[in-house]
């Protein structure tokens, strides 16, 4: 099962790629699929601000070139954590281990991007509950949706929400969903300051303004 999910069908793995200071990063070179030691293969990925996953060296990043298989995405992101290998830590701060593969990950903002609010039926209470899906995996990757813990960065307009601990405890909300949310934010301290309340399903939530402070660099 693992070997099937780790396959990158249709992608070349032998091309050398260079990251330079043009991108604001240190000079680094790699070959997709390189083997620095026995029984270890290394691959390199990029996550954009919409939450789409690409091989890092793909030349054109769009819906056609991103990974779309939901089972693969769930498998990959469930194993995502901070890169503690002492290899490529500056340029690829996250890692997903898949068997003998070390999948190094860098991102536009954060590695975990929320893509959709979905409802799940709670069999115990008989009610519908809101869950936040991430990484385009629909119901395979979710956390409880907490509207009171949405945070809008007033300088960038980007919106954030709590995420699993091993992925850094905070995730980005994809831009089109953040735009939808923006109409429901209330700014009691003026629009030059962060929003204070959020309207969701006819309920007004006071926003927690502290949870994110030690989670965004």
MDTraj code that builds the backbone (N, CA, C; nanometers):
import mdtraj as md
import numpy as np

residues = "UNK UNK UNK UNK UNK UNK UNK UNK UNK UNK UNK UNK UNK UNK UNK UNK UNK UNK UNK UNK UNK UNK UNK UNK UNK UNK UNK UNK UNK UNK UNK UNK UNK UNK UNK UNK UNK UNK UNK UNK UNK UNK UNK UNK UNK UNK UNK UNK UNK UNK UNK UNK UNK UNK UNK UNK UNK UNK UNK UNK UNK UNK UNK UNK UNK UNK UNK UNK UNK UNK UNK UNK UNK UNK UNK UNK UNK UNK UNK UNK UNK UNK UNK UNK UNK UNK UNK UNK UNK UNK UNK UNK UNK UNK UNK UNK UNK UNK UNK UNK UNK UNK UNK UNK UNK UNK UNK UNK UNK UNK UNK UNK UNK UNK UNK UNK UNK UNK UNK UNK UNK UNK UNK UNK UNK UNK UNK UNK UNK UNK UNK UNK UNK UNK UNK UNK UNK UNK UNK UNK UNK UNK UNK UNK UNK UNK UNK UNK UNK UNK UNK UNK UNK UNK UNK UNK UNK UNK UNK UNK UNK UNK UNK UNK UNK UNK UNK UNK UNK UNK UNK UNK UNK UNK UNK UNK UNK UNK UNK UNK UNK UNK UNK UNK UNK UNK UNK UNK UNK UNK UNK UNK UNK UNK UNK UNK UNK UNK UNK UNK UNK UNK UNK UNK UNK UNK UNK UNK UNK UNK UNK UNK UNK UNK UNK UNK UNK".split()
xyz = np.array([
    [0.0837, -0.1209, 0.0000],
    [0.0000, 0.0000, 0.0000],
    [0.0870, 0.1257, 0.0000],
    [0.1912, 0.1252, 0.0856],
    [0.2781, 0.2425, 0.0943],
    [0.3457, 0.2718, -0.0381],
    [0.3976, 0.1679, -0.1033],
    [0.4707, 0.1898, -0.2276],
    [0.3809, 0.2440, -0.3362],
    [0.2532, 0.2049, -0.3349],
    [0.1597, 0.2554, -0.4346],
    [0.1330, 0.4029, -0.4122],
    [0.1100, 0.4403, -0.2870],
    [0.0758, 0.5779, -0.2564],
    [0.1941, 0.6717, -0.2755],
    [0.3155, 0.6200, -0.2674],
    [0.4332, 0.7052, -0.2810],
    [0.4710, 0.7302, -0.4258],
    [0.4074, 0.6646, -0.5203],
    [0.4449, 0.6796, -0.6605],
    [0.4079, 0.8167, -0.7138],
    [0.4929, 0.8722, -0.8008],
    [0.4679, 0.9989, -0.8666],
    [0.4578, 0.9725, -1.0156],
    [0.3560, 0.9037, -1.0578],
    [0.3438, 0.8627, -1.1969],
    [0.3438, 0.9827, -1.2901],
    [0.4268, 0.9745, -1.3953],
    [0.4263, 1.0775, -1.4986],
    [0.5216, 1.1915, -1.4742],
    [0.5963, 1.1905, -1.3642],
    [0.6887, 1.2989, -1.3349],
    [0.8322, 1.2500, -1.3484],
    [0.9160, 1.3307, -1.4140],
    [1.0584, 1.2978, -1.4224],
    [1.1223, 1.3176, -1.2862],
    [1.2158, 1.2285, -1.2505],
    [1.2781, 1.2383, -1.1191],
    [1.4296, 1.2535, -1.1284],
    [1.4820, 1.2783, -1.2462],
    [1.6274, 1.2831, -1.2618],
    [1.6806, 1.4234, -1.2884],
    [1.5927, 1.5230, -1.2967],
    [1.6385, 1.6562, -1.3329],
    [1.7004, 1.7273, -1.2128],
    [1.8159, 1.7859, -1.2308],
    [1.8794, 1.8657, -1.1265],
    [1.8130, 2.0024, -1.1207],
    [1.7939, 2.0529, -0.9988],
    [1.7280, 2.1818, -0.9825],
    [1.8090, 2.2673, -0.8867],
    [1.8107, 2.3985, -0.9125],
    [1.8883, 2.4908, -0.8310],
    [1.7959, 2.5960, -0.7702],
    [1.8119, 2.6216, -0.6415],
    [1.7486, 2.7348, -0.5753],
    [1.8585, 2.8347, -0.5442],
    [1.8390, 2.9601, -0.5810],
    [1.9440, 3.0592, -0.5581],
    [1.8905, 3.1736, -0.4746],
    [1.9756, 3.2699, -0.4492],
    [1.9364, 3.3856, -0.3707],
    [1.8365, 3.4746, -0.4424],
    [1.8139, 3.4497, -0.5701],
    [1.7102, 3.5239, -0.6420],
    [1.5758, 3.5025, -0.5754],
    [1.5570, 3.3836, -0.5185],
    [1.4333, 3.3517, -0.4493],
    [1.4411, 3.3853, -0.3014],
    [1.5451, 3.4535, -0.2604],
    [1.5604, 3.4870, -0.1207],
    [1.6036, 3.3692, -0.0350],
    [1.6624, 3.2674, -0.0980],
    [1.7039, 3.1488, -0.0262],
    [1.8527, 3.1244, -0.0523],
    [1.9110, 3.0391, 0.0286],
    [2.0499, 3.0010, 0.0071],
    [2.0611, 2.9147, -0.1178],
    [2.1809, 2.9133, -0.1737],
    [2.2061, 2.8313, -0.2916],
    [2.1978, 2.6840, -0.2525],
    [2.1183, 2.6073, -0.3235],
    [2.1033, 2.4651, -0.2947],
    [2.0769, 2.3918, -0.4249],
    [2.1264, 2.2713, -0.4336],
    [2.1022, 2.1905, -0.5523],
    [2.0586, 2.0511, -0.5100],
    [1.9766, 1.9902, -0.5930],
    [1.9317, 1.8542, -0.5647],
    [1.8934, 1.7855, -0.6947],
    [1.8790, 1.6552, -0.6890],
    [1.8244, 1.5762, -0.7984],
    [1.7049, 1.4998, -0.7431],
    [1.5897, 1.5148, -0.8046],
    [1.4734, 1.4405, -0.7578],
    [1.5048, 1.2906, -0.7594],
    [1.4790, 1.2247, -0.6457],
    [1.5034, 1.0818, -0.6354],
    [1.6444, 1.0450, -0.5955],
    [1.7252, 1.1456, -0.5572],
    [1.8636, 1.1174, -0.5190],
    [1.8687, 1.0282, -0.3945],
    [1.9781, 0.9553, -0.3797],
    [1.9947, 0.8620, -0.2681],
    [2.1230, 0.8948, -0.1930],
    [2.1147, 0.9750, -0.0853],
    [2.2349, 1.0141, -0.0116],
    [2.2936, 0.9017, 0.0729],
    [2.2152, 0.7977, 0.0967],
    [2.2614, 0.6824, 0.1730],
    [2.1758, 0.5623, 0.1350],
    [2.2188, 0.4411, 0.1657],
    [2.1412, 0.3237, 0.1266],
    [1.9983, 0.3275, 0.1809],
    [1.9056, 0.2855, 0.0989],
    [1.7640, 0.2752, 0.1337],
    [1.7023, 0.4092, 0.1728],
    [1.7515, 0.5150, 0.1155],
    [1.6914, 0.6475, 0.1338],
    [1.6808, 0.7150, -0.0017],
    [1.5627, 0.7617, -0.0348],
    [1.5405, 0.8408, -0.1560],
    [1.4864, 0.9768, -0.1139],
    [1.5298, 1.0810, -0.1833],
    [1.4869, 1.2161, -0.1476],
    [1.4115, 1.2816, -0.2635],
    [1.2964, 1.3398, -0.2300],
    [1.2163, 1.4139, -0.3267],
    [1.1834, 1.5505, -0.2669],
    [1.1492, 1.6449, -0.3550],
    [1.1344, 1.7837, -0.3121],
    [1.0035, 1.8407, -0.3661],
    [0.9279, 1.9028, -0.2755],
    [0.7926, 1.9477, -0.3079],
    [0.7727, 2.0952, -0.2731],
    [0.6685, 2.1500, -0.3333],
    [0.6298, 2.2897, -0.3072],
    [0.4784, 2.2955, -0.2888],
    [0.4328, 2.3729, -0.1889],
    [0.2897, 2.3950, -0.1648],
    [0.2611, 2.5427, -0.1848],
    [0.1681, 2.5746, -0.2735],
    [0.1372, 2.7155, -0.2984],
    [0.0317, 2.7660, -0.2000],
    [-0.0048, 2.8942, -0.2113],
    [-0.0974, 2.9536, -0.1150],
    [-0.2411, 2.9076, -0.1343],
    [-0.2664, 2.8293, -0.2390],
    [-0.3982, 2.7687, -0.2571],
    [-0.4021, 2.6264, -0.2010],
    [-0.2893, 2.5795, -0.1492],
    [-0.2832, 2.4456, -0.0923],
    [-0.2538, 2.3369, -0.1923],
    [-0.2157, 2.3731, -0.3156],
    [-0.1848, 2.2720, -0.4161],
    [-0.0411, 2.2234, -0.4002],
    [-0.0234, 2.0929, -0.4136],
    [0.1062, 2.0285, -0.3956],
    [0.1695, 1.9973, -0.5306],
    [0.2953, 2.0377, -0.5461],
    [0.3699, 2.0164, -0.6706],
    [0.5058, 1.9550, -0.6396],
    [0.5636, 1.8841, -0.7369],
    [0.7068, 1.8611, -0.7303],
    [0.7741, 1.9972, -0.7389],
    [0.8760, 2.0193, -0.6585],
    [0.9346, 2.1520, -0.6460],
    [0.9905, 2.2049, -0.7768],
    [1.0398, 2.1166, -0.8633],
    [1.1042, 2.1626, -0.9857],
    [1.0117, 2.1661, -1.1064],
    [0.8818, 2.1491, -1.0862],
    [0.7903, 2.1583, -1.2000],
    [0.7941, 2.3014, -1.2532],
    [0.7958, 2.3167, -1.3841],
    [0.8168, 2.4492, -1.4437],
    [0.6917, 2.5363, -1.4412],
    [0.5764, 2.4769, -1.4637],
    [0.4510, 2.5526, -1.4639],
    [0.3609, 2.4963, -1.3551],
    [0.3248, 2.5792, -1.2589],
    [0.2418, 2.5350, -1.1479],
    [0.0976, 2.5776, -1.1708],
    [0.0132, 2.4814, -1.1960],
    [-0.1298, 2.5061, -1.2112],
    [-0.2036, 2.3777, -1.1775],
    [-0.3354, 2.3787, -1.1983],
    [-0.4160, 2.2626, -1.1606],
    [-0.3738, 2.1370, -1.2355],
    [-0.3255, 2.1542, -1.3575],
    [-0.2850, 2.0385, -1.4372],
    [-0.1628, 1.9689, -1.3790],
    [-0.0686, 2.0461, -1.3249],
    [0.0582, 1.9888, -1.2792],
    [0.0624, 1.9548, -1.1304],
    [-0.0432, 1.9853, -1.0560],
    [-0.0426, 1.9541, -0.9130],
    [-0.0904, 1.8106, -0.8891],
    [-0.0647, 1.7619, -0.7697],
    [-0.1136, 1.6294, -0.7313],
    [-0.2605, 1.6402, -0.6922],
    [-0.3430, 1.5506, -0.7436],
    [-0.4872, 1.5596, -0.7214],
    [-0.5486, 1.4355, -0.6568],
    [-0.4768, 1.3254, -0.6533],
    [-0.5328, 1.2039, -0.5947],
    [-0.5510, 1.2217, -0.4437],
    [-0.6743, 1.2155, -0.3969],
    [-0.7046, 1.2480, -0.2576],
    [-0.6417, 1.1494, -0.1594],
    [-0.6334, 1.0223, -0.1967],
    [-0.5715, 0.9247, -0.1069],
    [-0.4219, 0.9526, -0.0920],
    [-0.3576, 0.9879, -0.2028],
    [-0.2158, 1.0234, -0.1943],
    [-0.1965, 1.1484, -0.1093],
    [-0.2811, 1.2503, -0.1304],
    [-0.2695, 1.3742, -0.0538],
    [-0.2887, 1.3484, 0.0951],
    [-0.3884, 1.2667, 0.1299],
    [-0.4118, 1.2351, 0.2708],
    [-0.2912, 1.1626, 0.3302],
    [-0.2377, 1.0665, 0.2564],
    [-0.1210, 0.9909, 0.3020],
    [-0.0016, 1.0841, 0.3224],
    [0.0207, 1.1728, 0.2287],
    [0.1342, 1.2650, 0.2324],
    [0.1217, 1.3628, 0.3491],
    [0.0053, 1.4266, 0.3628],
    [-0.0093, 1.5328, 0.4626],
    [-0.0253, 1.4793, 0.6042],
    [-0.0737, 1.3580, 0.6210],
    [-0.0817, 1.3009, 0.7554],
    [0.0571, 1.2779, 0.8131],
    [0.1559, 1.2667, 0.7268],
    [0.2937, 1.2436, 0.7700],
    [0.3783, 1.3707, 0.7689],
    [0.3159, 1.4822, 0.7420],
    [0.3889, 1.6083, 0.7336],
    [0.4290, 1.6568, 0.8724],
    [0.5534, 1.6945, 0.8854],
    [0.6049, 1.7474, 1.0117],
    [0.7251, 1.8363, 0.9819],
    [0.7793, 1.8966, 1.0852],
    [0.8962, 1.9812, 1.0669],
    [1.0170, 1.8958, 1.0288],
    [1.1003, 1.9522, 0.9443],
    [1.2193, 1.8823, 0.8963],
    [1.3267, 1.8823, 1.0052],
    [1.3507, 1.7657, 1.0618],
    [1.4522, 1.7534, 1.1667],
    [1.5685, 1.6652, 1.1224],
    [1.5882, 1.6533, 0.9909],
    [1.6907, 1.5634, 0.9378],
    [1.8288, 1.6263, 0.9294],
    [1.8381, 1.7579, 0.9482],
    [1.9616, 1.8345, 0.9303],
    [2.0041, 1.8405, 0.7841],
    [1.9126, 1.8077, 0.6939],
    [1.9363, 1.8229, 0.5504],
    [1.8302, 1.9167, 0.4945],
    [1.8736, 2.0195, 0.4214],
    [1.7850, 2.1138, 0.3527],
    [1.6884, 2.1859, 0.4481],
    [1.7239, 2.1977, 0.5745],
    [1.6301, 2.2546, 0.6711],
    [1.5985, 2.4014, 0.6444],
    [1.6932, 2.4766, 0.5900],
    [1.6686, 2.6183, 0.5633],
    [1.5753, 2.6388, 0.4447],
    [1.5885, 2.5570, 0.3440],
    [1.5105, 2.5750, 0.2217],
    [1.3841, 2.4903, 0.2182],
    [1.3855, 2.3786, 0.2880],
    [1.2697, 2.2895, 0.2928],
    [1.2411, 2.2573, 0.4398],
    [1.1685, 2.3456, 0.5087],
    [1.1524, 2.3323, 0.6539],
    [1.0568, 2.2226, 0.6989],
    [0.9887, 2.1560, 0.6044],
    [0.8954, 2.0499, 0.6410],
    [0.9310, 1.9206, 0.5688],
    [0.8773, 1.8112, 0.6209],
    [0.9148, 1.6790, 0.5727],
    [0.7963, 1.5842, 0.5842],
    [0.7809, 1.4974, 0.4848],
    [0.6817, 1.3897, 0.4902],
    [0.7539, 1.2592, 0.4579],
    [0.7569, 1.1684, 0.5553],
    [0.8256, 1.0406, 0.5382],
    [0.7292, 0.9378, 0.4803],
    [0.7741, 0.8696, 0.3759],
    [0.6913, 0.7683, 0.3107],
    [0.7791, 0.6477, 0.2802],
    [0.7832, 0.5517, 0.3736],
    [0.8706, 0.4373, 0.3540],
    [1.0163, 0.4806, 0.3506],
    [1.0861, 0.4484, 0.2410],
    [1.2272, 0.4874, 0.2287],
    [1.2421, 0.6291, 0.1740],
    [1.1304, 0.6942, 0.1453],
    [1.1349, 0.8271, 0.0843],
    [1.1306, 0.9373, 0.1890],
    [1.2190, 1.0340, 0.1727],
    [1.2120, 1.1588, 0.2474],
    [1.1607, 1.2645, 0.1508],
    [1.0448, 1.3146, 0.1779],
    [0.9837, 1.4149, 0.0911],
    [0.9971, 1.5517, 0.1573],
    [1.0903, 1.6321, 0.1082],
    [1.1156, 1.7640, 0.1640],
    [1.0158, 1.8642, 0.1059],
    [0.9686, 1.9538, 0.1920],
    [0.8596, 2.0432, 0.1519],
    [0.8924, 2.1877, 0.1869],
    [0.8732, 2.2761, 0.0903],
    [0.8731, 2.4201, 0.1159],
    [0.7384, 2.4743, 0.0709],
    [0.7073, 2.5971, 0.1095],
    [0.5733, 2.6487, 0.0799],
    [0.5746, 2.7999, 0.0626],
    [0.4715, 2.8490, -0.0007],
    [0.4558, 2.9926, -0.0223],
    [0.4336, 3.0655, 0.1098],
    [0.3555, 3.0051, 0.1998],
    [0.3266, 3.0656, 0.3294],
    [0.3379, 2.9592, 0.4379],
    [0.2357, 2.8741, 0.4473],
    [0.2343, 2.7637, 0.5420],
    [0.2064, 2.6339, 0.4672],
    [0.2515, 2.5200, 0.5198],
    [0.2321, 2.3949, 0.4464],
    [0.0896, 2.3432, 0.4478],
    [0.0136, 2.3810, 0.5474],
    [-0.1234, 2.3327, 0.5570],
    [-0.2178, 2.4453, 0.5178],
    [-0.2965, 2.4212, 0.4133],
    [-0.3891, 2.5226, 0.3620],
    [-0.5307, 2.4664, 0.3647],
    [-0.6192, 2.5371, 0.4329],
    [-0.7592, 2.4954, 0.4416],
    [-0.8313, 2.5315, 0.3126],
    [-0.9072, 2.4361, 0.2607],
    [-0.9651, 2.4525, 0.1276],
    [-1.1166, 2.4495, 0.1236],
    [-1.1806, 2.3962, 0.2270],
    [-1.3262, 2.3820, 0.2190],
    [-1.3852, 2.3562, 0.3583],
    [-1.5023, 2.4164, 0.3858],
    [-1.5793, 2.3817, 0.5048],
    [-1.6807, 2.2752, 0.4647],
    [-1.6786, 2.1627, 0.5345],
    [-1.7739, 2.0561, 0.5047],
    [-1.8521, 2.0216, 0.6310],
    [-1.9673, 1.9614, 0.6137],
    [-2.0490, 1.9203, 0.7270],
    [-2.0448, 1.7687, 0.7423],
    [-2.0357, 1.7257, 0.8674],
    [-2.0411, 1.5838, 0.9001],
    [-2.1538, 1.5605, 0.9995],
    [-2.2196, 1.4474, 0.9848],
    [-2.3297, 1.4139, 1.0753],
    [-2.2750, 1.3460, 1.1998],
    [-2.3075, 1.4023, 1.3165],
    [-2.2681, 1.3439, 1.4441],
    [-2.3728, 1.2413, 1.4846],
    [-2.3358, 1.1134, 1.4811],
    [-2.4309, 1.0067, 1.5102],
    [-2.4796, 1.0115, 1.6546],
    [-2.3957, 1.0607, 1.7464],
    [-2.4337, 1.0634, 1.8876],
    [-2.5352, 1.1723, 1.9175],
    [-2.5151, 1.2905, 1.8585],
    [-2.6042, 1.4031, 1.8873],
    [-2.7128, 1.4217, 1.7826],
    [-2.6940, 1.3599, 1.6653],
    [-2.7913, 1.3758, 1.5579],
    [-2.7839, 1.5105, 1.4892],
    [-2.6735, 1.5838, 1.5096],
    [-2.6597, 1.7175, 1.4519],
    [-2.5531, 1.7185, 1.3428],
    [-2.5588, 1.8233, 1.2600],
    [-2.4568, 1.8451, 1.1581],
    [-2.3478, 1.9352, 1.2156],
    [-2.2239, 1.8962, 1.1984],
    [-2.1119, 1.9732, 1.2514],
    [-2.0216, 2.0210, 1.1384],
    [-1.9636, 2.1389, 1.1567],
    [-1.8732, 2.1954, 1.0563],
    [-1.7304, 2.1488, 1.0813],
    [-1.6674, 2.1036, 0.9732],
    [-1.5274, 2.0630, 0.9770],
    [-1.4530, 2.1364, 0.8670],
    [-1.3256, 2.1647, 0.8940],
    [-1.2428, 2.2377, 0.7985],
    [-1.1523, 2.1378, 0.7267],
    [-1.1707, 2.1250, 0.5964],
    [-1.0903, 2.0340, 0.5158],
    [-0.9662, 2.1063, 0.4642],
    [-0.8564, 2.0329, 0.4548],
    [-0.7331, 2.0950, 0.4058],
    [-0.6634, 2.0073, 0.3023],
    [-0.5753, 2.0715, 0.2263],
    [-0.4902, 2.0055, 0.1264],
    [-0.5687, 1.9427, 0.0124],
    [-0.6896, 1.9906, -0.0126],
    [-0.7719, 1.9419, -0.1245],
    [-0.8040, 1.7931, -0.1126],
    [-0.8075, 1.7426, 0.0103],
    [-0.8379, 1.6007, 0.0318],
    [-0.9807, 1.5785, 0.0799],
    [-1.0619, 1.6834, 0.0792],
    [-1.2023, 1.6752, 0.1215],
    [-1.2134, 1.6126, 0.2607],
    [-1.2995, 1.5121, 0.2780],
    [-1.3244, 1.4599, 0.4123],
    [-1.2139, 1.3669, 0.4630],
    [-1.1100, 1.3439, 0.3833],
    [-0.9989, 1.2604, 0.4285],
    [-0.9037, 1.3350, 0.5219],
    [-0.9053, 1.4677, 0.5151],
    [-0.8212, 1.5501, 0.6022],
    [-0.9054, 1.6643, 0.6572],
    [-0.9405, 1.6582, 0.7834],
    [-1.0249, 1.7625, 0.8425],
    [-0.9853, 1.7887, 0.9876],
    [-1.0190, 1.9080, 1.0329],
    [-1.0151, 1.9432, 1.1749],
    [-1.1472, 2.0122, 1.2058],
    [-1.1906, 2.0131, 1.3319],
    [-1.3133, 2.0863, 1.3648],
    [-1.2997, 2.2335, 1.3261],
    [-1.4030, 2.2872, 1.2635],
    [-1.4012, 2.4288, 1.2256],
    [-1.4332, 2.5127, 1.3479],
    [-1.3431, 2.6062, 1.3796],
    [-1.3583, 2.6936, 1.4955],
    [-1.3687, 2.8382, 1.4478],
    [-1.4880, 2.8868, 1.4185],
    [-1.5013, 3.0229, 1.3641],
    [-1.4481, 3.1308, 1.4570],
    [-1.4521, 3.1063, 1.5889],
    [-1.4038, 3.2062, 1.6841],
    [-1.2521, 3.2177, 1.6852],
    [-1.1837, 3.1270, 1.6148],
    [-1.0374, 3.1293, 1.6132],
    [-0.9813, 3.1597, 1.4741],
    [-1.0635, 3.2155, 1.3890],
    [-1.0110, 3.2675, 1.2630],
    [-0.9301, 3.3940, 1.2915],
    [-0.8224, 3.4103, 1.2203],
    [-0.7396, 3.5301, 1.2354],
    [-0.7104, 3.5891, 1.0991],
    [-0.7395, 3.7174, 1.0836],
    [-0.7043, 3.7880, 0.9605],
    [-0.5835, 3.8780, 0.9859],
    [-0.4797, 3.8581, 0.9069],
    [-0.3649, 3.9479, 0.9104],
    [-0.4038, 4.0738, 0.8343],
    [-0.4201, 4.1825, 0.9046],
    [-0.4730, 4.3039, 0.8441],
    [-0.3780, 4.3621, 0.7399],
    [-0.2477, 4.3295, 0.7498],
    [-0.1506, 4.3823, 0.6541],
    [-0.1538, 4.3082, 0.5212],
    [-0.1780, 4.1773, 0.5262],
    [-0.1754, 4.0961, 0.4041],
    [-0.3137, 4.0546, 0.3565],
    [-0.4120, 4.0595, 0.4466],
    [-0.5458, 4.0125, 0.4132],
    [-0.5602, 3.8621, 0.4222],
    [-0.4531, 3.7923, 0.4545],
    [-0.4604, 3.6467, 0.4642],
    [-0.5273, 3.6042, 0.5952],
    [-0.5963, 3.4908, 0.5878],
    [-0.6739, 3.4410, 0.7013],
    [-0.6158, 3.3066, 0.7452],
    [-0.6130, 3.2859, 0.8772],
    [-0.5525, 3.1655, 0.9336],
    [-0.6483, 3.0970, 1.0309],
    [-0.6225, 2.9675, 1.0567],
    [-0.7078, 2.8858, 1.1438],
    [-0.6194, 2.7808, 1.2108],
    [-0.6531, 2.7366, 1.3321],
    [-0.5726, 2.6333, 1.3980],
    [-0.5597, 2.5062, 1.3144],
    [-0.4437, 2.4434, 1.3238],
    [-0.4120, 2.3231, 1.2467],
    [-0.3519, 2.2180, 1.3404],
    [-0.3336, 2.0950, 1.2920],
    [-0.2709, 1.9920, 1.3757],
    [-0.1335, 2.0350, 1.4269],
    [-0.1001, 1.9910, 1.5462],
    [0.0226, 2.0340, 1.6133],
    [0.1481, 2.0036, 1.5327],
    [0.1577, 1.8840, 1.4745],
    [0.2813, 1.8458, 1.4064],
    [0.3062, 1.9263, 1.2797],
    [0.2006, 1.9934, 1.2285],
    [0.2160, 2.0777, 1.1100],
    [0.2352, 2.2241, 1.1466],
    [0.2571, 2.2518, 1.2761],
    [0.2850, 2.3880, 1.3182],
    [0.1724, 2.4576, 1.3907],
    [0.0582, 2.3896, 1.4068],
    [-0.0562, 2.4385, 1.4841],
    [-0.1331, 2.5523, 1.4186],
    [-0.0934, 2.5916, 1.2987],
    [-0.1651, 2.6984, 1.2299],
    [-0.1619, 2.6723, 1.0798],
    [-0.2751, 2.7001, 1.0146],
    [-0.2839, 2.6810, 0.8709],
    [-0.3425, 2.8032, 0.8030],
    [-0.3121, 2.8176, 0.6759],
    [-0.3626, 2.9277, 0.5942],
    [-0.4970, 2.8891, 0.5336],
    [-0.5869, 2.9848, 0.5209],
    [-0.7129, 2.9641, 0.4494],
    [-0.6917, 3.0064, 0.3044],
    [-0.7238, 2.9188, 0.2097],
    [-0.7009, 2.9508, 0.0683],
    [-0.7720, 3.0806, 0.0318],
    [-0.7184, 3.1530, -0.0643],
    [-0.7575, 3.2916, -0.0889],
    [-0.9043, 3.3092, -0.1252],
    [-0.9604, 3.2233, -0.2111],
    [-1.0998, 3.2450, -0.2492],
    [-1.1942, 3.2215, -0.1322],
    [-1.1597, 3.1290, -0.0422],
    [-1.2412, 3.1066, 0.0765],
    [-1.2240, 3.2212, 0.1756],
    [-1.1019, 3.2736, 0.1857],
    [-1.0770, 3.3884, 0.2728],
    [-1.1560, 3.5103, 0.2261],
    [-1.1694, 3.5261, 0.0957],
    [-1.2491, 3.6366, 0.0417],
    [-1.3953, 3.6203, 0.0811],
    [-1.4459, 3.4979, 0.0749],
    [-1.5833, 3.4725, 0.1187],
    [-1.5998, 3.5051, 0.2667],
    [-1.5029, 3.4644, 0.3477],
    [-1.5092, 3.4909, 0.4913],
    [-1.5033, 3.6401, 0.5223],
    [-1.4315, 3.7164, 0.4417],
    [-1.4067, 3.8575, 0.4728],
    [-1.5352, 3.9373, 0.4883],
    [-1.6395, 3.8984, 0.4171],
    [-1.7670, 3.9698, 0.4272],
    [-1.8343, 3.9473, 0.5620],
    [-1.7898, 3.8459, 0.6361],
    [-1.8525, 3.8123, 0.7643],
    [-1.7718, 3.8598, 0.8847],
    [-1.6590, 3.9256, 0.8600],
    [-1.5818, 3.9817, 0.9705],
    [-1.6405, 4.1157, 1.0131],
    [-1.6407, 4.1414, 1.1445],
    [-1.6805, 4.2706, 1.1996],
    [-1.5575, 4.3382, 1.2593],
    [-1.5497, 4.4708, 1.2414],
    [-1.4320, 4.5459, 1.2862],
    [-1.4756, 4.6524, 1.3870],
    [-1.4954, 4.6127, 1.5105],
    [-1.5404, 4.7085, 1.6116],
    [-1.4314, 4.8078, 1.6496],
    [-1.3064, 4.7740, 1.6227],
    [-1.1954, 4.8652, 1.6531],
    [-1.1494, 4.9428, 1.5304],
    [-1.2322, 4.9416, 1.4263],
    [-1.1968, 5.0104, 1.3030],
    [-1.1324, 4.9167, 1.2034],
    [-1.1474, 4.9473, 1.0747],
    [-1.0975, 4.8577, 0.9711],
    [-0.9456, 4.8612, 0.9565],
    [-0.8812, 4.9526, 1.0279],
    [-0.7356, 4.9532, 1.0285],
    [-0.6769, 4.8542, 1.1270],
    [-0.7635, 4.7914, 1.2061],
    [-0.7207, 4.6926, 1.3045],
    [-0.7817, 4.5562, 1.2717],
    [-0.7308, 4.4539, 1.3370],
    [-0.7799, 4.3183, 1.3122],
    [-0.9282, 4.3080, 1.3470],
    [-1.0024, 4.2215, 1.2777],
    [-1.1449, 4.2054, 1.3083],
    [-1.1659, 4.1532, 1.4499],
    [-1.2801, 4.1873, 1.5052],
    [-1.3119, 4.1485, 1.6430],
    [-1.4165, 4.0387, 1.6510],
    [-1.5008, 4.0278, 1.5474],
    [-1.6087, 3.9290, 1.5496],
    [-1.6244, 3.8659, 1.4114],
    [-1.6897, 3.7505, 1.4091],
    [-1.7142, 3.6792, 1.2838],
    [-1.8542, 3.6195, 1.2873],
    [-1.9307, 3.6435, 1.1827],
    [-2.0657, 3.5887, 1.1712],
    [-2.0602, 3.4555, 1.0974],
    [-2.1182, 3.3521, 1.1593],
    [-2.1197, 3.2200, 1.0965],
    [-2.2500, 3.1480, 1.1311],
    [-2.3247, 3.1128, 1.0282],
    [-2.4529, 3.0433, 1.0439],
    [-2.5419, 3.1149, 1.1451],
    [-2.5566, 3.2456, 1.1226],
    [-2.6458, 3.3317, 1.2012],
    [-2.6023, 3.3478, 1.3470],
    [-2.4788, 3.3158, 1.3768],
    [-2.4273, 3.3364, 1.5116],
    [-2.3045, 3.4258, 1.5046],
    [-2.2961, 3.5197, 1.5983],
    [-2.1842, 3.6138, 1.6025],
    [-2.0810, 3.5661, 1.7042],
    [-1.9599, 3.5410, 1.6564],
    [-1.8529, 3.4908, 1.7421],
    [-1.7529, 3.6017, 1.7727],
    [-1.7154, 3.6140, 1.8998],
    [-1.6055, 3.7032, 1.9352],
    [-1.4750, 3.6302, 1.9073],
    [-1.3859, 3.6956, 1.8350],
    [-1.2637, 3.6299, 1.7905],
    [-1.1577, 3.6243, 1.8999],
    [-1.0947, 3.5095, 1.9110],
    [-0.9796, 3.4911, 1.9987],
    [-0.8597, 3.5589, 1.9319],
    [-0.8052, 3.6584, 1.9970],
    [-0.6978, 3.7375, 1.9350],
    [-0.5587, 3.7019, 1.9875],
    [-0.5474, 3.5892, 2.0576],
    [-0.4182, 3.5547, 2.1176],
    [-0.3603, 3.4223, 2.0693],
    [-0.4436, 3.3294, 2.0257],
    [-0.3977, 3.1922, 2.0008],
    [-0.2848, 3.1828, 1.8979],
    [-0.2808, 3.2762, 1.8030],
    [-0.1883, 3.2666, 1.6896],
    [-0.0551, 3.3375, 1.7124],
    [-0.0419, 3.4113, 1.8196],
    [0.0700, 3.5052, 1.8331],
    [0.2072, 3.4388, 1.8351],
    [0.2172, 3.3192, 1.8855],
    [0.3472, 3.2515, 1.8887],
    [0.3610, 3.1493, 1.7767],
    [0.2699, 3.1540, 1.6805],
    [0.2682, 3.0529, 1.5752],
    [0.3016, 3.1084, 1.4372],
    [0.2994, 3.2395, 1.4232],
    [0.3366, 3.3023, 1.2966],
    [0.4695, 3.3735, 1.3143],
    [0.5650, 3.3443, 1.2274],
    [0.6969, 3.4083, 1.2387],
    [0.6926, 3.5482, 1.1797],
])
top = md.Topology()
chain = top.add_chain()
for i, resn in enumerate(residues, 1):
    res = top.add_residue(resn, chain, resSeq=i)
    for name in ("N", "CA", "C"):
        top.add_atom(name, md.element.get_by_symbol(name[0]), res)
traj = md.Trajectory(xyz[None], top)
